[in-house]
Amino acid sequence: MGRETGREDTPQAEDAPSRAQAPLRSDAQRNRERILEVALAELTRSADTPLSVIAKKACVGQGTLYRNFPTREDLVLEIYRHEMRQVADSAARLLETRDPDRALREWMDRLALFAMTKAGLADAIRQATGTPGSPAKPGPHPVVEAAELLLRACEEAGTIRPGVTADDLVLAIGGLWQLDPTGDWRPRATRLLDIVMDGLRAGAPGRRDPGSRDEPGGGGEEPGGAAGAGPARPRP
């Protein structure tokens, strides 16, 4: 019925508010992460899922849930921030272990998953931010910065066309947000992102890193190499 904005029924947060500012112990951190994981699944299924149900399925008391997330709005927006941070933070880790263009393409898959998460939470997010005085939805700055990091690494390596910005990339992959998160969205997302990646590689000057595992000017083992690259070598 009415939107839940405060605490449910009788359980109250037992600890003083100041304790929420202290660093979380490992068990407290696990509780928080478990709450977020369960809440993501439950609120995706139904934006009106009671917080008491989320606490029960996360195997924590309601007092624990409210110490971490005093209101439904706090919980919903923290899920959104948490998922966005996960995809943003993965950019630097991917660059540590993959060539830049491979890192970018894999990161785009993670961005697609985030887009589906956001779409699944759309009703819950609207409820949390849609009334006067409600908190605003967090901006996409971490994801934009991650995209810039990957694009500049690819440009430096010579594997994408020069001058592509994060805004360009977001516009190019905007179709992700049109996919149905409840359907078989992965094949369509993969095809869309492969097309975008082929477009980024078109006009690339060729690899500038002599230590790269791939041949200069080529697209490596991934489909859609840079324009002008020779035929793919047969696999041994």
RAQUI-V337602 format. One record per backbone hydrogen bond with DSSP energy under -0.5 kcal/mol. NH is the residue of the N-H (numbers start at 1). CO is the residue of the C=O. E is the energy in kcal/mol with one decimal. If there is no record, write none. Layout:
((NH & CO & E) (NH & CO & E))
This chain:
((5 & 3 & -0.7) (19 & 16 & -1.7) (20 & 17 & -1.6) (21 & 18 & -1.4) (22 & 19 & -1.0) (29 & 25 & -2.7) (30 & 26 & -2.2) (31 & 27 & -2.2) (32 & 28 & -2.3) (33 & 29 & -2.5) (34 & 30 & -2.4) (35 & 31 & -2.5) (36 & 32 & -2.2) (37 & 33 & -2.3) (38 & 34 & -2.6) (39 & 35 & -3.0) (40 & 36 & -2.2) (41 & 37 & -1.7) (42 & 38 & -2.8) (43 & 39 & -2.9) (44 & 40 & -1.5) (45 & 41 & -1.4) (46 & 42 & -2.4) (49 & 46 & -1.6) (53 & 50 & -0.7) (54 & 50 & -1.6) (55 & 51 & -2.7) (56 & 52 & -2.1) (57 & 53 & -2.5) (58 & 54 & -1.9) (59 & 56 & -1.2) (60 & 55 & -2.4) (65 & 61 & -1.9) (66 & 62 & -2.6) (67 & 63 & -1.9) (68 & 64 & -1.5) (69 & 65 & -3.0) (75 & 71 & -1.8) (76 & 72 & -2.7) (77 & 73 & -2.4) (78 & 74 & -1.8) (79 & 75 & -2.1) (80 & 76 & -1.8) (81 & 77 & -2.5) (82 & 78 & -3.1) (83 & 79 & -2.6) (84 & 80 & -2.2) (85 & 81 & -2.9) (86 & 82 & -2.2) (87 & 83 & -1.8) (88 & 84 & -2.3) (89 & 85 & -3.2) (90 & 86 & -1.1) (91 & 88 & -1.2) (93 & 89 & -1.0) (94 & 90 & -2.4) (95 & 91 & -1.9) (96 & 92 & -1.0) (97 & 93 & -0.6) (97 & 94 & -1.1) (98 & 94 & -1.5) (103 & 99 & -2.7) (104 & 100 & -2.6) (105 & 101 & -2.2) (106 & 102 & -2.4) (107 & 103 & -2.4) (108 & 104 & -2.1) (109 & 105 & -1.2) (110 & 106 & -1.5) (111 & 107 & -2.3) (112 & 108 & -2.1) (113 & 109 & -1.8) (114 & 110 & -2.0) (115 & 111 & -2.4) (116 & 112 & -2.0) (117 & 113 & -2.1) (118 & 114 & -2.7) (119 & 115 & -2.3) (120 & 116 & -2.5) (121 & 117 & -1.7) (122 & 119 & -1.3) (125 & 121 & -2.9) (126 & 122 & -2.5) (127 & 123 & -2.3) (128 & 124 & -1.9) (129 & 125 & -1.7) (130 & 126 & -1.7) (134 & 131 & -2.3) (143 & 140 & -0.6) (144 & 140 & -2.3) (145 & 141 & -2.6) (146 & 142 & -1.9) (147 & 143 & -2.4) (148 & 144 & -2.3) (149 & 145 & -2.2) (150 & 146 & -2.1) (151 & 147 & -2.7) (152 & 148 & -2.6) (153 & 149 & -1.7) (154 & 150 & -2.4) (155 & 151 & -2.7) (156 & 152 & -2.6) (157 & 153 & -1.8) (158 & 154 & -0.8) (158 & 155 & -0.8) (159 & 154 & -2.3) (160 & 154 & -0.6) (161 & 200 & -3.0) (164 & 161 & -0.8) (169 & 165 & -2.1) (170 & 166 & -2.6) (171 & 167 & -2.2) (172 & 168 & -2.3) (173 & 169 & -2.1) (174 & 171 & -1.2) (176 & 173 & -2.2) (177 & 174 & -1.3) (178 & 175 & -1.8) (179 & 176 & -1.4) (181 & 179 & -0.7) (183 & 180 & -1.6) (185 & 183 & -1.8) (188 & 184 & -0.5) (189 & 185 & -2.5) (190 & 186 & -2.8) (191 & 187 & -2.2) (192 & 188 & -2.5) (193 & 189 & -2.7) (194 & 190 & -2.3) (195 & 191 & -2.0) (196 & 192 & -2.2) (197 & 193 & -2.6) (198 & 194 & -2.5) (199 & 195 & -2.0) (200 & 196 & -2.1) (201 & 197 & -2.1) (202 & 198 & -1.5) (204 & 201 & -2.3) (206 & 158 & -2.0) (208 & 157 & -2.0) (209 & 157 & -0.5) (210 & 208 & -0.8) (212 & 209 & -1.9) (218 & 215 & -1.8) (222 & 219 & -0.8) (227 & 201 & -0.7) (229 & 226 & -1.9))
